[in-house]
Amino acid sequence: MIGAMKVDKLSVSFDPDLGDAVRDAAKRGGRGLSGWLAEAAQAKLRSEALEDFLDGWEAKHGVLSSDQLAAAAAELRLDVPSSPPVA
């Protein structure tokens, strides 16, 4: 017999327009709302972990050059704007 997977149930609140957009996106993707939100949360956690890693790397080795960023974008096949956004 297969056991039930443990889940952590959360209650979240959204602005109504954002809630509608999230539900629509999940439906378009053929996913349930919980699965879509879990995937979005995982993507956000990966993004924050990468940002932390890069901040640490740059603190140790110096800021990445535009050539290094362009090489990384090409390697990852990313469409990157020619100039970075202003923070």
C-alpha positions as CSV (number, residue, x, y, z in Angstrom):
1,M,0.0,0.0,0.0
2,I,1.3,3.5,-0.9
3,G,1.3,5.9,2.0
4,A,0.0,9.5,1.9
5,M,2.5,12.2,1.1
6,K,3.0,14.6,4.0
7,V,2.0,18.2,3.0
8,D,2.2,21.5,4.8
9,K,-1.1,23.4,4.3
10,L,-0.8,27.1,4.2
11,S,-3.3,29.9,3.9
12,V,-2.3,32.7,1.6
13,S,-4.0,36.0,0.7
14,F,-3.6,37.9,-2.5
15,D,-4.9,41.1,-4.0
16,P,-8.0,40.0,-6.0
17,D,-6.4,40.8,-9.4
18,L,-3.3,38.8,-8.5
19,G,-5.4,35.9,-7.3
20,D,-7.3,35.9,-10.6
21,A,-4.0,36.0,-12.5
22,V,-2.6,33.1,-10.5
23,R,-5.7,31.0,-10.9
24,D,-5.7,31.7,-14.7
25,A,-2.0,30.9,-15.0
26,A,-2.5,27.6,-13.2
27,K,-5.4,26.7,-15.3
28,R,-3.6,27.6,-18.6
29,G,-0.7,25.4,-17.4
30,G,-3.0,22.5,-16.7
31,R,-1.9,22.5,-13.1
32,G,-3.7,22.7,-9.8
33,L,-3.4,25.9,-7.9
34,S,-1.4,24.3,-5.1
35,G,1.1,22.7,-7.6
36,W,1.4,26.0,-9.5
37,L,2.1,28.0,-6.3
38,A,4.6,25.4,-5.1
39,E,6.5,25.6,-8.3
40,A,6.5,29.4,-8.2
41,A,7.8,29.3,-4.6
42,Q,10.5,26.8,-5.6
43,A,11.6,29.1,-8.4
44,K,11.7,32.1,-6.0
45,L,13.8,30.2,-3.5
46,R,16.2,29.2,-6.3
47,S,16.4,32.8,-7.5
48,E,17.2,34.0,-4.0
49,A,19.8,31.3,-3.4
50,L,21.5,32.3,-6.7
51,E,21.4,35.9,-5.7
52,D,23.0,35.1,-2.3
53,F,25.7,32.9,-4.0
54,L,26.5,35.6,-6.5
55,D,26.7,38.3,-3.8
56,G,29.2,36.1,-1.9
57,W,31.2,35.3,-5.0
58,E,31.4,39.0,-6.0
59,A,32.4,40.0,-2.4
60,K,35.3,37.5,-2.7
61,H,36.3,37.9,-6.4
62,G,34.9,41.3,-7.5
63,V,32.0,42.3,-9.6
64,L,31.3,40.2,-12.7
65,S,32.3,42.0,-15.9
66,S,29.9,42.6,-18.7
67,D,31.9,40.1,-20.8
68,Q,31.5,37.4,-18.1
69,L,27.8,38.1,-17.8
70,A,27.4,38.0,-21.6
71,A,29.3,34.7,-21.7
72,A,27.1,33.2,-19.0
73,A,24.0,34.4,-20.8
74,A,25.2,32.9,-24.1
75,E,26.0,29.6,-22.3
76,L,22.5,29.5,-20.7
77,R,20.9,30.7,-23.9
78,L,19.3,33.7,-22.2
79,D,17.9,36.8,-23.9
80,V,19.5,39.5,-21.8
81,P,19.1,43.2,-22.3
82,S,22.3,45.0,-23.4
83,S,22.5,47.1,-20.2
84,P,21.6,45.9,-16.7
85,P,18.6,47.4,-14.9
86,V,19.3,50.3,-12.6
87,A,18.7,49.3,-8.9
